[in-house]
């Protein structure tokens, strides 16, 4: 086996030597096939063996823990400062102003009054200040706590607006420079709720509210939060200055000897100024610590980087921090520790604010896509039905201003649907399939005529809306949902959804034959084919209904035919199309539609019997396409006389006989030949007579091969030999250097080896008995040979071990389909009669 990195873009393609193909063909290791049942036990065993590893994943530390811990520490300082301020306020009002109001010095009275007003206002308006800061997080995306920079940017915006008013047409060079600067802040603009289409909004954005009719820019909520911030710093500085001034000078006024009313005034004032100084120092310490962590240590940027939220994610991180800080300040200091980014995002997603919805959607989307956090995130979302319902509801939003929210919701659902239990919950929401269907932007114009089909309308991407992205996501969600049997049924029952999906399977010849095609251009086509393949391979009655409904759509088969005809550069797409045809062939009506669609059988044979360009090596992808094409042909001629006649008109019998010598395609070539001999009818004897030339090859393979190849060759042998007279058959045995006694011995050994039916070769005992019957009918002398070999005993054992497994030609999962006309019991009885009649 040789590994190659293909220059054409197929990375890591594997090439097999012809000697390897022979070994692989013995077990038909290309993948699942409909000619044997598929059990879930085998899949579980293979998955278990492939996923040997530790039972638990290493714990990933949540980045937001740094923020909640930071908020806790700030809250401790804030509450300590507030406590000291409250104590100082009580001391001043009760002790100083209550006891010494008349005897206080004039400067002390005004110092105390000023300090009380400052601290009282700050203490009792703390919750309101947090509210202003909370609202400010929507707009201060780059400035953070450094409000001076934010004000500077705002001022620049004012002068820029005035300049633009008087000079609307700017030079191209300046325009391009500004556009580059603007491009870097697009995400921030989205978070601020910019209206690119001038859409009328019915509610105010809190950070944009003009509180006064004049000087609106100054009195907006965002600027008031900045103003409060600086006023707090100034007030704390004033308190420190006033307190230090008094504590250093101690000029509290003279106390006359014997004046008992003023003897404790100095101590009381010292206590008050000390409390005010301590409170202000703690507050400034809190602000300094906050500024140090945010501006110098870049804590918010660090957490944003670890969360992988991108440049616009800083708004989300800042909002999360302020919420955690508010909880620690307003409630218990430990309340903020209970917050996490996922729950925070889910809460925001359920908000009525577009800004909050956007932040929540982006957080959940990024955490769902991150390899480190996706498992925990999807688990939390999956158990919250209200969040899933919200995500499904968002899929119906078509407003261009809400494109990012809608795309994020679709990406989250695409990841959520990857887990089986979650996919069941998603599909179980009323209207979920209709909402997902709204992502697929393809439709046909209405037509009043009953004798024609309306034209398909292709929706290309608009300037500000990526429709192709939603098409990709919609198909991806449906593909993942379709892994569940019940979900497949719901997809089929959704009105208008199947025709939409089939429309996406159409590809123009120019696209398929183009030299330089990006994977994105074919992504929609590939995902639609994968989805259709998953739907038509559904088992049970649901699968029957889906195959029938999909085959009844007039574009299904012709779209696949075009891919087979023009898609030689895209073998993966051809493979998907062939597998769809194989699954559709499980239905009798679909089989006739496929055969009746011009060129389908011919294209399948062109792929199956193509000449090997490189005799020494074959690309594995092409090998699988060739093998699957042969399997599809074998399915299409099974129990279909019309398709057998259509194939005979293509004059490919001789090519199929030659193909029996090719290790790659001989198994399916033998299946096609056997089915054609079985179902073509007696009128086609002359057209099939050339099959007799395959006798030597068939006999040699029976004697030398094992497993699946032996099964198909034993099944083909009686049909090939039936075209020969006794004399001709003896000649063929001689050419194959095989005696009839040796063949009889091999058949008896097959029955001894396979004491019970095997999943891999479910029909080998049946085929062995059929060949033995032909040999005994062809030459009576063979009856004695079988008797001497103990055939009668082996046949009696077969009667005791027969199973339904041996009664079908093909299988859909573990359900048998296309039952054999003759039961294995009847075959055994016929063979026993031939053995006993000779006596």
N, C-alpha and C positions, 0 to 999 in steps of 0.2 A: 504493500500500500504506500502511495506517494502523496505527500501534501504539497499543494501549490497555492501561491497567492496570485490569483488571476489578475492580469493587467486591465481587464475590461471592467473591473469593479466587483467581481464576485470574490469577496475575501474568503480565504481559507477553504476554497473548493477542494474536494477530495477526489482523487482519481484512482481507479482500481484497475489493476492488471486483469487481463482476460482470465487468468488462472484463478483470481479472486472471485470473479463473477460466477464461475462454476460452483465454487464452494458456497457462495451466498445463495445461489438459485436453488440449492437443494432444500433449504429451509424457508425460501421465499421471505427473506428477512426485510423486505422493503417496508412492511408495515401491516396494519390490519387489512384483512380481506374478507369479502362477503361470502367466500366459499367455505368458511369455517366460523363457528360461533365465537363470540368475544365475551369473556367473563371478566368480572371486576376483580377477581382474586389475583389474576396474573398481573393486572395493572398495579394493584396495591403492593404486590411483592416486588415488582420492578422499582416502584417509587421508593419503597422502604430501603431497598439495597442501594439506591442511588443517593439517598439522603441520609446516610449514616453520619452522625455528628452529634454534638452536644444537644441535650434535650432542652436546655434553656439558653437564651441569648444573653450576652453580657449586658448589664444594666447601663443605659445611656443617661447621663446626667442632663436634666432639663436646663437649658440656658436661662430660662426666666427665673430660676431660683435665685440667681444673682440679683435680680431686680427686686424680688419680694424681700430678700434679706436686706438689701439697701434701703427699701422703703421702711422696713421695721426699724432699722437703726436711726433713720431720720425721724421717724415717729417718736422714738424714745426721747431724742433731743427736743423735739417739738413739744411733746407733752410735759417734759421736765421744765422747759422754758415757760409754757403756759401755766404750769402749776405754780412756779415762782411768781409769775406775773399776777396770777389770781391772788396769791398770798399777799403780795405787795399792795394790790388794789384794796384788799380787805384791811390790811394794816393802815393804809393811808386814810381810808374813809372812816374806819372805826376809831383808830387810836389817834392819828394825827389831826385829821379834820374834825373828828368828833370830840377829842379831848383838848387839843391845843389850837383849834382854829383861830381863837381870838388872840392868843399869845404868840402865834407864829410870826417870824420876821417876814417882811414883805417879799423878799426874794425867795425865801423858802416856800411861801404860800404859792407864788406863781410857778416855781419849779415843780412843786408837787402837783399842781393843777395841770401843767403841761404834760408831765409824765403820765398822770392818770388818764388824761384824754387820749394820749397816744396809745398807751398799753390797753386801756379799756376798749378803745375802738378795735385794736388788733385782736384782742382775746375774744370779744363777743362777735366779731365779724369773720372769724377764722373759717367757718364753714362756707360762708359766701365767697371768701377769697379762693378757697379750693374749687368752688364751682366755676369761678371766672377762669382759673388756671385750667380746669377740666375742659372748658369750652375752647380755650386758646390752643389746645393740642391739635385742633383741626387745621389751624392755619400756620402755626409756627413750625414749619417742617425743617428748616435749615438752621434757625437761630438757636433753638433750644432754650435754655434758661438765660443765655446771653441776649437779653432783650435789646441791648443797644444796637447789635448787628441787625436785628429784625426791624428796628425803627429806621436804621440807615437804609435798608433795602426798600422799606415802604416809602421813604423820602425819595429815593431814586425812582421809584415807580411813579410818584407824583410829577417830578420834573420831566420824566420820560413821556408821561401822558400829555403834559402841556406842550412839550416839544412836538409830539406827534400831531397835536391839534392844529398847530400853526404850520407844520410842514409834513403833510400826510405822505408825500412821496419821497422816500429816502433813496440814496444811492444803492445800487445793487450790492456793492461790497459790504456796506453796513448791514443791509438786510440779511445777507447770508451769514454774517457773523452773529447777528442777533438770533437767527433761526437755529444756529448750532447751540447757542446758550439755552434757548428755549427747549430744544430737544432733550436736554438733560433733565428737565423738570417736568416732563409730560406726566409721569406717574404722580408727582405731587399735585399737579393741576387736577388730575382725575379725583384725587382724594379730597380736594376742596370743592368738588361738585361743579366744575366749569360746565357751562351749557354751550357746546359747540354749535348747536343748531338754533340757539335762541329760544329754546323751549320755555313756555310759561310755567313757572313753579308757583304752587299755591301756599307754600309755607316758607318762613324765613330760615336761613341758615344762621344758627345761633352766633357764630363768630362774626357774621356780617351785619348784625342788627345795629342800626343807627339809633342810639338812645335819645338824642336830641335832634330837633329839626335843623339846627345849624351846626356847622363844623362837624359834619357827619363822619369824616375820616377819623377825627380825633376820638370821637365818642363811640366808636364801634367796640363790640365786646372784646375782640382780640387785643385792642390797644389798651383797654381798661385793665386787662389782666397784667399787661406789661407795666402800666402805671402803678398798679397796686404793688407789684413786686419792688419797684424802685422806691416807692413811698415807705414800704416796710424797712428796706435797708436804711433809708434816711432817718426814719423814726428811731430805729435801734441805735444808730450812730448818735442821734441827738440825746437819747437816754443815757448812753455811755458818757457823752461829754458833760451833760448836766450833773450826772451822779458823781463822776470823778471830780468835777469842779468843787462840789460841796464836800465830798469826802476828804479831798486834799486840804482845802482851806479851813474846814470846820467852822465857818463863820455863821453859826446858828443863832447869833445874838447873845447879849450878856444876860446872865441870870443873877438877879440881886440876891444878896444874902437873906435867907429867911423866906424867900418866895417859893413856897411849896408847889405852886401850880406849874412852875416851869423847870423843876429840878430834873424831871425825866425827859424833857423835850429833846435834849441833845442825843441821848441814847436812842430815843424813838426815831429821830430823823436819820441817825446813822444806820439803823436797821432797815429803814425804808430805802435809803439810797443804795445800800448794799444789795437788797433784794432786786431793785431796779437794775443795778449794774450786772448782777448775776444773770438775771433774766435776759437782758440785752446781749450779754456775752454768749450765753447759750444759743440764742437765736442766730447771732452772727456765726457762731461755730457751726451750727446746723447748715447755714447757707454756704459757708466756706467748704465744709465737707461735701455738700451737694455739688458745688461748683468744681471742686477738685475731682470728684469721681466722674462727673459728666463731661467737663471740658478738658481736663488734663488726662485722666485715665481712659476717657472715651468709653465709659461703661455701656452706654446705650448703643454705641456703634459696635462694640464688641459682641453684645448680645444679639444685635441685629445680624451681624455676620454669622454667628453660630446658628441662628435660626434660618439663615439663608433666605431672608425676605427681600433682599435687593435694596436699591437706593430708596424706593418709596416706602419700604418697610419701617423706616425710622419713625414715621408717624404712628404706626401700629405699636411699636415698642414704647414710644413716649406715652401714648394713650394707656397702654397696659400699666406702665409705671405709675401714672397719676391715679388710676383707679385703685391700684394696690395701696398707694400712699394714703389716698382718701379713706379707704377702709380702715387702715391702721390708726389714722388720726381720729376719725369720727366714732369708731367702735373700739373693740379690743385691739391692742397692738398686734395681736396674732391673727386678726381676721385676714390681712393681706397675704399671709403665708398659704392660705387655702386656694389662692388663685393659680391658674395655669393658662397657658396660651390657647390651648385647644378649647377649653370651656369658655374662655374669654371670646374667642372667635365665634363659637356657636351662639353665645348671647348676642353678639353684635349682628350676626346674620339674621336673627329674628327681629331686629329693630325695624322701625318704620322710616328711619333716616337712610337715605341713599349712601351718605358718607360712611355710616356705621356698617351698612350691609357690605360695602366695598371692602372695608378693612377686614371684616369677619371672613368674607369669601376668600380674600387673598391669603389670610393666615391659614385657614383650613386647607386651601389648595396647596400651598407650599409645604405644609407639614404632611399632607397626604402623599405628595410626590417625593419627599425626602426619604432616602433609604434608612436613615437613622430613626426617624420619628413616625414613619407611615403606619407601622403595625399598631402602635398605641393610639394614634390618631383615628385610624379607621375603626378600631375597636370601640372607641368612645362615641364616634358618630353612628356606628352601626346599632348601638343599643338605645339610641335616642331617636325615636320614631318622629318626633316633632321636627327635628333637624332634617331628617331625610325628606319629610313632606315639604319642608321649606325649600330644599334643594330642587326637588322635582317641580315645585311651583315656579321657581325662578327660570326653569327651562322655557317657559312660555313667554318670558319677557322679550320683546322684540325692539324695544326702544334703543336706538343707537347709543344713547348716553349710558345705558346699562349693559353694554356689550361685555365689559370686563367682568362684571358680576356674573353674567350668564355663562361666559366661557369658563370662569373659575368653578361655578357650580357643576358644569358638564364634566370638567376634568376630575372633580372630586367624585362624582358618581361613577365615572369610568374606572377609578381605582376601587371604589366601594363595591362595584359589581364583580370585581375579581374574586371576592370571597363568597363562597356559595350561600352561606346563611344570610349574608347581607344582600346578595342578589335577590333572594326570595323576599326579603323585606321591601326592597325597592320595587319589585314587580307587584307586590301585594298592595301598594298604595293605589287607591282609586284614581284613574286617569293618568297613571305613570307612563303607560305605553304611548298614549296620545301626546303627552308632554315630550317624551323622547322623540317621537315622530316629528314634532315641530322643529327639531334641529335639522332635519333633512330637507334642504331647500331644492326640491325638484318637483315639477308639476307639469301637467299637460293643459293646454288652453282648452277652454270649454268649446264643445262642438255640438251643434244641434242635430247633425245628421246621424242616423242610426247605422249607416252602412260604411262608416269610416271612423278611424281613431284619431283623436286630436293630436296635434304636434307636441312634442316634448319641449318644454322651456328650460333652458339651462341658465341658472342664476350664477353669474360671475361675481367676484368680489367687488363690493362697492369701495369707494375711496376710503371710507372710515369704518367699514364693517367687513370682517373676514368670514364670508359664508362658507368657504371651503373648510375652514377650521371646524365649524360646527357640524358640517357633513361628516368629517373624519371622526369627531367625538361621538356623534350620534350612532354611527355604524359600529364604533368600538364598544359603546355601552350595550348595544343590542347583541353584539357578538358574544360578550361576556355573559349577558343574561341568558342567552340561548343555550348555554351549557346545561341548564336545568331543564328537565323534560316539561314541567308545567309552564315554565316561562316561554318555551318555544310555542306552546299552544296559545298563550296569550298574545304573542307577537303575530301569529297567524290570524287570530280573531280580531285584531285591531284594524278598524276600517281604513283601507287605503294604504296600509303600511307595506304590504308585500309588493304591490306595483312600484312603490317608491324605491324599495331596495333593488328590485330588478332593473329599474332605470339606471342605477349606478353601475350595473355590470356591463353597460355598453361602452365600447372603446372604439374610437375612430382608427382606421387603418394607418393614417399618418402618425398617430401617437405611438402605435405598437411598433411601427417600422423605423421610427426616428432613431438616429445614432446617439444623440446626447439627450437622454431623458433622465431627469432627476427622480429619485425615489418618491418625492412628494407628489409629483404629477401622477404617479400610478397608485398612490396610497389609497385613494377613494375606491378605485377599481379593485384593488387587492382586498381591502376590508369587506367590500360588498360581496365578493366571491367567497371569502371565508365565512361570512354570515350565512349566505345561501347554503354553502356546504354543510354547515352545522345544523341548519334547519332541516334539510332534506335527509340528513342522517339520523334524525330523531326516530326512536323506536316506538313500537306499539301503535295503537289506533291514531294517536296524535300525529305520528310520523306519516301514516297513510294519508291523513287529511292534508297535511302540509305538502307532501309530494304531489298530491293531486292538484291542489290549488296553485302551487308554483308552476307546474307543468302546463296548466291551463292559461297562464299568462303568455300571450302570443310572442313576447319578445325574449323569453327565457332561453330557449334552445338556440335561436338565431344569434343572440348575443354571444353565447358560448362558442358557437361555430366560428364566428369572426375571430375570437381569441385563438382558437386552434389553428385557423388558417393564416393569420398574420402575426401571431405571437411567438415565432420561433426564437426571437431574442429574449423572450421572457418565459423560460420554462416553468417558473413557479406559478405564473398565472395559468399556463396551459394545464399544469397539474391540478390546480383547483377546479378548473372547468371540467376536466375529465372525471374527477371524483364526484362532482355534482351529477354528471350524466350517469355514472355508475349507480349512485343512490336513487336517482329518478327511475332507473330501469327496474327497480323493485316493484313498480306499479305497471300493470299491463298496458293501460292506456298511455302512460307516459312513454313506455318503450316504443309503442307504435308512433307516437308523435316525434320522438327522436329519430327513428328510422325514416319517417316520412319527410323530415326537414332536409332539404337538398344539401348534400355535401358533408353532412356530419359523419356518416360512416366512412366516406372516402378520406376525410381529414384524419380520422382515427387510424385508418390503415396506413396513411402516409407517415404518421408518427410511429406506429408500431413496427412497420416493416422498413423503416428508413435505413439506408446503407450507412454503415459505420464509417465516419470520415477518418477516424484514427483507429486502426485495428488493434493497436497495442494497448490503448487505454480509453476509458469512457468516463465522462464526468458523472458523478453520482446523481446530481439533480436530473440530468437527461435520462439516466438509467431508470430513475423512478417514474419519470413521465412515460417512457416507453412501456414499462411494466404495467402501469396503471391503464394505459391505452388498451393493452391486450386484455386486461381484466374487464374494462368497459365493453369491449367487443364481445367477450364471452357472455356478459350479462345481457347484451342487446339481442343476441341470437338464441337465448334461453327461452324456450316455449314460444318463439315468435317465428312462424313460418314466413311471414312477409319480409322480416329482416333477413332471414336466411336467403330468400330469393333475391333480395336487393344486393346482398354480398356476392352471390354467385354471378350477378351481372357485372361485378367489378373485376372478375377473373383473377382472384387472388388465391385460389386453392393451391396452385403449384408453389406460390411464394410461402404459404403457410406450411406446406410439406418441407420445404427447404429450411424454414425457421425452426423445425424440430431439432436441427443440429446446432442451433445457436444457444449457448448456455444462458444468455440473458432473457430470451423470450420464449423458450421452448415450452415452459409450463402453460402459459396462456395460449400459445399457438395450439397446443394439444386440447385445451378446453374449448377453443373456438371450433376446431375440427370435430370434436366429439358432439358438441351441441348442434352443429350443422348437419351431421349425419343423423342425429336423433330426431330433429324437428323439421327438416327440409321436406320430407315426404318422399314417397316412392317415385314420383315423377322426375326427381332430380338425380336419378341413379347415374345417368351418363355424365352429368356435369360434375359429379363427385367422384367418379371412377379414378381420377388421378390420385386420390388419397391412398390407393393401394400401394403406391410407390414408397409410402412411409413405413411399410411393414418391417423391413430390416432394422430401421432406426428404433422403432417402437420396441421390438423384441430385445434388442441389445440393452436399451435403457431399463427394461423390466428386470433383466438379469443382473445388471451392474449397479443400479442406483437405489436410493433409499428415500424414505419420507414422502414429501409431497410430489416429487417428480415421479416416483414409482407409482403413486396413486393415480395420477392423471394418465400415465402411459398404460397402466392396466385397464383404466376405464376406456381409453381410446382403442386398445387392441382388438376387441371383438368387432367393432365397427369397421376398422381397416381390413381385417381378415375376411369380413363378410363379402367384400368386393372380389374375393379370389375364389377360384375353383379349388378343389382338393389338390390338384396337381400344382396349381400356381402357389398355393400356400406352402406346399412341401418345398418348392423352389425357394420361396422367401425365407423359410427356416434355414435352408442350406446357406443362403447368402448372408444371413445373420450369424451363421455358425452356432446355431442353437437348435437342440433337438426338442421334440414335443415332450419327451419324458422329462427333460430338464425344466421346461416351462411348467409342466404339471407339478413337479417337485417344488418349484418356486411358489406356485399358488398355494399349495398345501402349507408351506412354511409361513406364508403370509398369515393364514388363518391361525397357525400355532403361535406366531409372534404376537399378533393382535388378538389376544383372548377376549378383550373387551374393546368397545369403540373408543377411539382416541379423538380428542378435540382437533389436533393438528391434521389428522387424516381421517375424517369421519366416514368417508365412503369407500375406503380401501377394501374392506371385507365384501361389500356389495359388488364392487367391480371385479374382485377376484372370483367370486361365484359366477358372475355373468360370463367371464372368460372361460371358466371351467365348463360351463354349460355349452358354450359354443364349440369348444374342443371335443366334447363328448358327442355332440350332434354332428360335427364335421367328420369325425372318424370314430367308429365304434371301438377301435382298438385302444383308444385313449381311456375308455371306461375301465379297462383292466388295470391300466397304469395308475389311475386315481384310486382304485380299490386297494392296490398293493401299497400305496402311500398312506392309507388310512384316512382318505377323504371323508368317508361316511361318518367316522367318529368326530371329526372336526366340524362337520355340518351340524351334527346333533348338538354340539356345544354352542354353536352360533345361535341355534334356536333358543337356548336357555339364557343367552346374554344379549339379545337384541335390545336396542333402545331407540327412542324417537330421534336421537342424534343422527342415525343412519338413514332417516326417511326423507331428508330434504336436500335439495340442490344448493341452496344458499341460505344465509342467515342474516337477520337484522338484530344485532346484539346477541341475545340468547334465544331469540324467537326464530323458529324455522319457517322458511318460506319456499314456495315452489316444491311441493311434495312430489316424490317419485310416483309415477303411475303404477309401478309394480312394487309391492312391499317386499322386504327382505325375506319374510316368511315364505312368500310365494316362490321366490327364487330358490330358497333352500329346499322346499318341497319338490320343485322341478328337478333340481340336481339329484335329490335322493331317489326320485322316480327313475331317472336315467341310470343310476347306479344299481337299482334293484331290478329293473326290467331286463337287464342283461343276464341275470341269473335264470 
